Amino acid sequence: MIFKRKLYDKMLKWKTERNGSTALLIKGARRVGKSTLAEFFAQNEYKSYILIDFAQSSGEVNELFENMRDLDYFFFRLQNLFHTTLYKRESVVIFDEVQFQPAARQAIKYLVKDGRYDFIETGSLLSIKKNVQNILIPSEETRLTLYPMDFEEFRTAMGDENTGGFMRSAFEMKRPMGQAVHRQWMRDLRLYMVVGGMPQAVDTYLNTNNLQQVDEKKREIIQLYDDDFRKIDISGAASQMFMNIPAQLTGNANRFMISSATESRITDSVIAVIKDMADSMVVNIAYHASDPAVGMALSKDYSRYKMFVNDTGLFLTLAFWDKDYTENVVYQKLLSDKTDANLGYVYENLTAQILRTAGNELYYYTFPDGNNHNYEVDFLLSRGSKLVPVEVKSSGYKTHKSLDAFCEKFSSRISDRILLYTKDYHKDGNTSCLPVYFAQFV
């Protein structure tokens, strides 16, 4: 099934405004729908198109990129190999999984300069980075990122095209919606958390309405990711860290404890592996900001971080990797329409996913409370010249000690202060208590 994705509008803007002056590179984790979206866009917006899947392209196709001196001959052979006529300024060529053919990516510079056709590339950012040795990286690229389907895209796939707009209006009004509406939106959100936003999982749910089959599809994707991590890091540390994410978040530690996930310690080589994991876009990483201010990148502590799964649906399946679907008690709790204070780690992963998809870099902050414990602000957002601290709770409790202590400590740096929780909108002094589905608008 072809799903409506928000990135489509950005792709259309690229086509109109750039008019062939750059190629479009769509990057993202595997199985988020890059190839499907690129081909759907080509079908709708061009007179004709050619899609070259370099993951399984023939030797004859690959040979085309060995000599790009004669572009007339190159395009002549390309059209004959794919039995497709290309029309000047009305056709597009898609380089799918371009990381498998670095020479094709290098050729973008000359193909764009030629100007006859548009070009779209898709690929995994990590694999693209790993396969650029000895080639000239093209500067003639407009880069866009495709994430797993967000909540609004999920609802649209469910046949509901109105909720997203209603939610945004409700957020802007900053008034309670009432229990009937709020409970329905929370039910919809919890279903999204269980199914997730991977297009294949969503498609399976729509076709079968069977969460066990959805879980099986998610396990296939997780296994694919785990295999990828074993390829990029033969020591196995990346795979071990990935599979250990739920246990780390459940433990409520104020950082990822690598020693409990692997036999490794934080070293330069491990930090490099973590960066590779982030580049894979399979995980979202929040770094500790040693000096929380607008320029948090300047105080990013690479040795203190939290790791989240890019899709909360995958996260929930990963959390019960060694158990049968029927034993997944988190599924049962989420679908029972009951809040549970023990699900904080699930909502924290969800919030990380939502904030990252919205374009935010992820940071957090901890500091001692004077009683041998720590205050922790789950997420710090930079807005203008100020900070917006965010605390996440999986229940309806309105207490926010960490948020209060942080805002007192850094009062001159704070604009809004936000508590994300499972109840309706509420204003508690200077703190905005927002239902977690509003995280996308923060």
C-alpha positions as CSV (number, residue, x, y, z in Angstrom):
1,M,0.0,0.0,0.0
2,I,1.2,3.5,-0.8
3,F,0.9,5.8,2.2
4,K,0.7,9.5,2.3
5,R,4.0,11.0,3.6
6,K,4.7,14.5,4.6
7,L,8.0,14.5,2.8
8,Y,6.2,14.4,-0.5
9,D,5.5,18.1,-0.2
10,K,9.1,18.9,0.4
11,M,10.1,16.8,-2.6
12,L,7.6,18.8,-4.7
13,K,9.1,22.0,-3.4
14,W,12.6,20.7,-4.5
15,K,11.3,19.8,-8.0
16,T,9.7,23.2,-8.5
17,E,12.3,25.5,-6.9
18,R,15.5,23.7,-7.9
19,N,14.3,22.8,-11.4
20,G,17.1,20.3,-12.0
21,S,20.0,22.4,-10.4
22,T,20.4,19.7,-7.7
23,A,19.7,16.1,-7.3
24,L,17.5,15.0,-4.4
25,L,19.0,12.6,-1.8
26,I,16.5,10.9,0.4
27,K,18.2,9.4,3.4
28,G,16.9,7.4,6.2
29,A,17.0,4.0,8.0
30,R,16.2,0.9,6.0
31,R,12.5,-0.1,5.6
32,V,11.1,3.4,6.3
33,G,9.7,3.7,2.7
34,K,12.4,5.7,0.8
35,S,12.2,3.6,-2.4
36,T,8.5,3.4,-2.4
37,L,8.1,7.2,-1.9
38,A,10.6,8.0,-4.6
39,E,8.9,5.9,-7.2
40,F,5.5,7.1,-6.2
41,F,6.7,10.7,-6.6
42,A,8.2,9.8,-10.0
43,Q,4.9,8.2,-11.2
44,N,2.9,11.3,-10.2
45,E,5.1,14.2,-11.1
46,Y,7.0,13.2,-14.3
47,K,6.1,12.0,-17.8
48,S,8.4,9.1,-17.4
49,Y,11.1,7.7,-15.1
50,I,13.7,5.1,-14.7
51,L,14.5,3.4,-11.4
52,I,17.9,1.7,-11.0
53,D,18.0,-0.5,-7.9
54,F,21.7,-0.8,-7.2
55,A,21.1,-3.5,-4.7
56,Q,20.4,-5.8,-7.5
57,S,21.4,-4.0,-10.7
58,S,23.0,-6.0,-13.5
59,G,26.7,-5.8,-14.5
60,E,25.6,-4.2,-17.8
61,V,23.9,-1.4,-15.8
62,N,26.9,-0.9,-13.5
63,E,29.2,-0.7,-16.4
64,L,27.4,2.4,-17.6
65,F,29.0,4.4,-14.8
66,E,32.6,3.4,-15.5
67,N,32.9,6.0,-18.2
68,M,30.7,9.1,-18.1
69,R,32.5,11.2,-20.7
70,D,29.8,10.8,-23.4
71,L,26.5,11.5,-21.7
72,D,24.6,11.2,-25.0
73,Y,25.7,7.6,-25.3
74,F,25.1,7.0,-21.6
75,F,21.5,8.1,-21.8
76,F,21.0,6.2,-25.1
77,R,22.1,3.0,-23.5
78,L,20.2,3.7,-20.3
79,Q,16.9,4.1,-22.1
80,N,17.4,1.0,-24.1
81,L,18.3,-1.1,-21.1
82,F,15.2,-0.1,-19.3
83,H,13.0,0.2,-22.4
84,T,11.9,3.7,-21.3
85,T,12.0,7.0,-23.2
86,L,13.3,10.0,-21.2
87,Y,12.0,13.4,-22.0
88,K,14.0,16.6,-21.5
89,R,13.0,18.3,-18.2
90,E,10.0,16.0,-17.9
91,S,11.7,12.8,-16.7
92,V,13.5,11.6,-13.6
93,V,16.1,8.9,-13.0
94,I,16.1,7.3,-9.5
95,F,19.3,5.9,-8.1
96,D,17.8,3.5,-5.5
97,E,20.2,2.2,-2.8
98,V,22.9,4.5,-4.3
99,Q,25.4,3.4,-1.6
100,F,25.9,0.2,-3.5
101,Q,27.3,2.1,-6.5
102,P,29.6,5.0,-5.4
103,A,30.4,5.8,-9.0
104,A,26.8,6.6,-9.7
105,R,26.8,9.1,-6.8
106,Q,30.0,10.7,-8.0
107,A,28.4,11.0,-11.5
108,I,25.6,13.2,-10.0
109,K,27.8,16.3,-10.4
110,Y,28.0,15.8,-14.2
111,L,24.4,14.6,-14.6
112,V,23.0,17.6,-12.8
113,K,25.2,20.0,-14.8
114,D,24.0,18.4,-18.0
115,G,20.5,19.4,-17.0
116,R,18.4,17.1,-19.2
117,Y,16.6,15.2,-16.4
118,D,16.0,15.2,-12.7
119,F,17.8,12.8,-10.4
120,I,16.7,11.3,-7.1
121,E,18.9,9.2,-4.9
122,T,17.9,7.0,-2.0
123,G,20.1,5.3,0.6
124,S,21.1,4.7,4.2
125,L,23.2,7.6,5.5
126,L,25.6,5.3,7.2
127,S,26.1,3.1,4.1
128,I,26.5,6.2,2.0
129,K,29.2,7.5,4.3
130,K,31.0,4.2,4.3
131,N,31.1,3.9,0.5
132,V,32.6,7.3,-0.5
133,Q,36.3,6.3,-0.5
134,N,38.1,7.6,-3.6
135,I,35.1,9.4,-5.1
136,L,34.2,13.0,-5.3
137,I,31.2,13.8,-3.1
138,P,28.7,15.8,-5.1
139,S,27.8,19.2,-3.7
140,E,24.8,19.4,-6.1
141,E,22.5,17.6,-3.7
142,T,19.4,18.6,-1.8
143,R,19.2,16.3,1.2
144,L,15.9,15.2,2.9
145,T,15.4,12.7,5.7
146,L,12.5,10.2,5.8
147,Y,11.7,8.9,9.3
148,P,9.2,6.2,10.2
149,M,5.6,7.3,9.8
150,D,4.6,9.8,12.5
151,F,1.4,9.8,14.4
152,E,-0.4,12.0,11.9
153,E,0.7,9.9,9.0
154,F,-0.4,6.8,10.9
155,R,-3.8,8.2,11.4
156,T,-4.1,9.2,7.7
157,A,-3.2,5.6,6.8
158,M,-6.1,4.5,9.2
159,G,-8.4,6.6,7.0
160,D,-8.5,9.5,9.5
161,E,-7.3,12.7,7.8
162,N,-8.8,15.1,10.3
163,T,-7.2,14.4,13.7
164,G,-3.9,15.9,12.9
165,G,-5.4,19.3,12.0
166,F,-7.7,19.2,15.1
167,M,-4.8,18.4,17.3
168,R,-2.8,21.3,16.0
169,S,-5.7,23.7,16.6
170,A,-6.2,22.3,20.1
171,F,-2.5,22.9,20.9
172,E,-2.7,26.4,19.7
173,M,-5.8,27.2,21.7
174,K,-4.1,25.7,24.8
175,R,-7.3,24.7,26.4
176,P,-8.6,21.3,27.6
177,M,-10.4,19.2,25.0
178,G,-12.6,17.3,27.5
179,Q,-12.4,13.6,28.4
180,A,-14.2,12.2,25.4
181,V,-11.9,13.7,22.8
182,H,-8.8,13.3,25.0
183,R,-9.4,9.6,25.7
184,Q,-10.0,8.9,22.0
185,W,-6.8,10.6,21.0
186,M,-4.9,8.7,23.6
187,R,-6.4,5.4,22.4
188,D,-5.3,6.2,18.9
189,L,-1.8,7.2,20.1
190,R,-1.4,3.9,22.1
191,L,-2.4,1.9,19.0
192,Y,0.3,3.8,17.1
193,M,2.8,3.0,19.8
194,V,2.0,-0.7,19.5
195,V,1.9,-0.9,15.7
196,G,4.6,1.6,15.1
197,G,5.4,3.7,12.1
198,M,7.3,1.3,9.8
199,P,5.3,1.1,6.6
200,Q,5.4,-2.7,6.4
201,A,4.1,-3.0,9.9
202,V,1.3,-0.5,9.3
203,D,0.4,-2.3,6.0
204,T,0.3,-5.6,7.8
205,Y,-2.1,-4.2,10.5
206,L,-4.4,-2.7,7.8
207,N,-4.5,-6.0,5.9
208,T,-4.9,-8.4,8.8
209,N,-6.0,-6.4,11.9
210,N,-3.8,-8.9,13.7
211,L,-1.2,-7.6,16.1
212,Q,0.6,-10.9,16.2
213,Q,1.3,-10.7,12.5
214,V,2.4,-7.1,13.0
215,D,4.8,-8.2,15.7
216,E,6.2,-10.8,13.4
217,K,6.8,-8.2,10.7
218,K,8.5,-5.9,13.2
219,R,10.8,-8.8,14.3
220,E,11.9,-9.2,10.7
221,I,12.9,-5.6,10.6
222,I,14.7,-5.7,13.9
223,Q,16.6,-8.8,12.7
224,L,17.6,-6.9,9.6
225,Y,18.9,-4.0,11.7
226,D,20.8,-6.3,14.0
227,D,22.4,-7.9,11.0
228,D,23.4,-4.5,9.7
229,F,25.0,-3.6,13.1
230,R,27.0,-6.8,13.0
231,K,28.4,-5.8,9.6
232,I,29.4,-2.3,10.6
233,D,31.0,-3.4,13.9
234,I,32.5,-6.9,13.9
235,S,33.2,-6.7,17.6
236,G,29.5,-7.1,18.2
237,A,29.2,-4.0,20.5
238,A,26.8,-2.1,18.2
239,S,24.5,-5.1,18.1
240,Q,24.7,-5.6,21.8
241,M,23.9,-2.0,22.5
242,F,21.0,-2.0,20.1
243,M,19.4,-5.1,21.6
244,N,19.9,-3.7,25.1
245,I,18.1,-0.4,24.6
246,P,14.9,-1.4,26.4
247,A,16.7,-2.8,29.4
248,Q,18.7,0.4,29.7
249,L,15.7,2.6,29.6
250,T,13.8,0.4,32.0
251,G,16.6,0.7,34.5
252,N,16.1,4.4,34.8
253,A,19.8,5.1,34.7
254,N,20.8,8.7,33.8
255,R,22.9,7.4,31.0
256,F,23.4,4.4,28.8
257,M,25.6,2.0,30.9
258,I,27.7,0.4,28.2
259,S,29.5,-1.9,30.6
260,S,26.2,-3.6,31.4
261,A,25.3,-4.0,27.7
262,T,28.7,-5.1,26.4
263,E,32.2,-5.9,27.7
264,S,33.3,-2.5,26.3
265,R,34.1,0.8,28.0
266,I,33.8,4.3,26.6
267,T,36.8,4.7,24.4
268,D,37.3,6.7,21.2
269,S,36.6,3.5,19.1
270,V,33.3,2.9,21.0
271,I,32.3,6.6,20.6
272,A,32.9,6.1,16.8
273,V,30.6,3.0,16.8
274,I,27.9,5.0,18.6
275,K,28.2,7.7,16.0
276,D,27.8,5.1,13.3
277,M,24.7,3.8,15.0
278,A,23.3,7.3,15.0
279,D,24.1,7.7,11.3
280,S,22.2,4.5,10.6
281,M,19.1,6.3,11.9
282,V,18.0,3.1,13.5
283,V,18.6,4.7,16.8
284,N,18.0,8.2,18.3
285,I,20.7,9.4,20.7
286,A,20.3,12.1,23.3
287,Y,23.6,13.4,24.6
288,H,24.1,15.0,28.0
289,A,24.6,18.8,27.8
290,S,27.2,19.7,30.3
291,D,26.3,23.4,30.1
292,P,22.6,23.6,29.1
293,A,22.3,26.7,26.9
294,V,21.1,27.5,23.4
295,G,24.4,26.2,21.9
296,M,24.1,22.8,23.5
297,A,26.3,21.2,20.8
298,L,29.2,23.1,22.3
299,S,28.8,21.2,25.6
300,K,27.8,17.8,24.2
301,D,29.3,15.1,26.3
302,Y,29.9,12.1,24.0
303,S,30.6,9.8,27.0
304,R,27.1,10.4,28.5
305,Y,24.2,9.6,26.4
306,K,20.8,7.8,26.2
307,M,19.9,5.6,23.3
308,F,16.4,5.2,21.9
309,V,14.9,3.1,19.0
310,N,13.9,5.1,16.0
311,D,10.4,3.6,16.1
312,T,8.4,2.9,19.3
313,G,6.6,0.0,17.7
314,L,10.0,-1.7,17.1
315,F,11.0,-0.7,20.6
316,L,8.1,-2.5,22.2
317,T,8.8,-5.7,20.1
318,L,12.5,-5.4,21.0
319,A,11.7,-5.2,24.7
320,F,10.1,-8.7,24.5
321,W,12.5,-10.1,22.0
322,D,12.9,-13.5,23.7
323,K,9.2,-13.9,24.5
324,D,6.1,-14.8,22.5
325,Y,3.8,-12.0,21.3
326,T,1.1,-13.1,23.8
327,E,3.6,-12.5,26.7
328,N,4.1,-8.8,25.7
329,V,2.4,-7.3,28.8
330,V,3.2,-3.7,27.6
331,Y,0.9,-4.3,24.6
332,Q,-1.8,-5.4,27.0
333,K,-1.3,-2.4,29.2
334,L,-1.3,0.1,26.4
335,L,-4.4,-1.3,24.7
336,S,-6.3,-1.6,28.0
337,D,-7.0,2.1,28.1
338,K,-5.3,2.4,31.5
339,T,-2.4,4.6,32.5
340,D,0.6,2.9,34.1
341,A,3.4,4.8,35.9
342,N,5.7,1.9,35.0
343,L,5.6,2.7,31.3
344,G,7.7,5.8,31.6
345,Y,10.5,4.3,29.4
346,V,8.0,3.6,26.6
347,Y,6.7,7.2,26.6
348,E,10.3,8.5,26.8
349,N,11.2,6.5,23.7
350,L,8.0,7.8,22.0
351,T,8.9,11.4,22.9
352,A,12.5,11.0,21.6
353,Q,11.1,9.7,18.3
354,I,8.5,12.5,18.0
355,L,11.1,15.3,18.8
356,R,13.7,13.8,16.4
357,T,11.2,13.4,13.6
358,A,10.3,17.1,14.1
359,G,13.9,18.0,13.4
360,N,15.2,18.5,17.0
361,E,18.6,17.3,18.2
362,L,18.2,15.4,21.4
363,Y,19.8,16.6,24.7
364,Y,19.1,16.0,28.4
365,Y,20.5,17.2,31.7
366,T,21.1,15.7,35.1
367,F,22.4,17.2,38.3
368,P,22.5,16.2,42.0
369,D,19.5,16.9,44.3
370,G,21.6,17.0,47.5
371,N,20.2,13.7,48.8
372,N,22.5,11.3,46.9
373,H,20.1,11.2,44.0
374,N,19.8,13.2,40.7
375,Y,17.3,15.5,39.1
376,E,16.9,14.7,35.5
377,V,15.3,16.8,32.7
378,D,14.4,14.3,29.9
379,F,14.8,16.6,27.0
380,L,16.2,20.1,26.3
381,L,15.0,22.0,23.3
382,S,16.5,25.2,21.9
383,R,14.0,27.8,20.9
384,G,15.3,31.2,19.8
385,S,17.6,32.5,22.5
386,K,16.0,30.4,25.3
387,L,15.7,26.8,26.4
388,V,12.5,24.7,26.7
389,P,13.0,21.9,29.3
390,V,10.7,18.9,28.8
391,E,9.8,16.2,31.4
392,V,8.0,13.0,30.4
393,K,5.6,11.0,32.6
394,S,3.6,7.9,31.6
395,S,0.8,8.7,34.1
396,G,-1.5,11.6,35.0
397,Y,0.7,12.8,37.9
398,K,1.4,16.5,37.7
399,T,4.5,16.6,39.9
400,H,7.6,17.9,38.3
401,K,10.4,18.3,40.8
402,S,13.2,17.9,38.3
403,L,11.6,20.5,36.0
404,D,11.2,22.9,38.9
405,A,14.7,22.5,40.2
406,F,16.2,22.9,36.7
407,C,14.2,26.1,36.0
408,E,15.3,27.5,39.3
409,K,18.9,26.7,38.6
410,F,18.9,28.2,35.1
411,S,16.0,30.7,35.4
412,S,17.5,33.3,33.0
413,R,17.8,30.7,30.2
414,I,14.2,29.4,30.3
415,S,11.2,30.3,28.2
416,D,8.5,27.6,28.3
417,R,8.6,24.6,30.6
418,I,6.7,21.5,29.6
419,L,5.5,18.4,31.3
420,L,4.3,15.7,28.8
421,Y,1.9,13.2,30.4
422,T,-1.3,11.2,29.7
423,K,-4.0,13.6,30.9
424,D,-5.7,16.5,29.2
425,Y,-4.2,20.0,29.0
426,H,-3.5,21.7,32.3
427,K,-1.6,24.8,33.4
428,D,0.2,24.3,36.7
429,G,1.8,27.7,37.5
430,N,4.5,28.3,34.9
431,T,4.4,24.7,33.7
432,S,2.4,23.6,30.8
433,C,1.1,20.1,31.3
434,L,0.5,18.7,27.9
435,P,-0.9,15.4,26.7
436,V,1.9,13.5,25.1
437,Y,0.3,13.6,21.6
438,F,1.1,17.4,21.6
439,A,4.9,16.6,21.7
440,Q,4.9,17.0,17.9
441,F,4.0,20.7,18.2
442,V,6.4,21.7,21.0
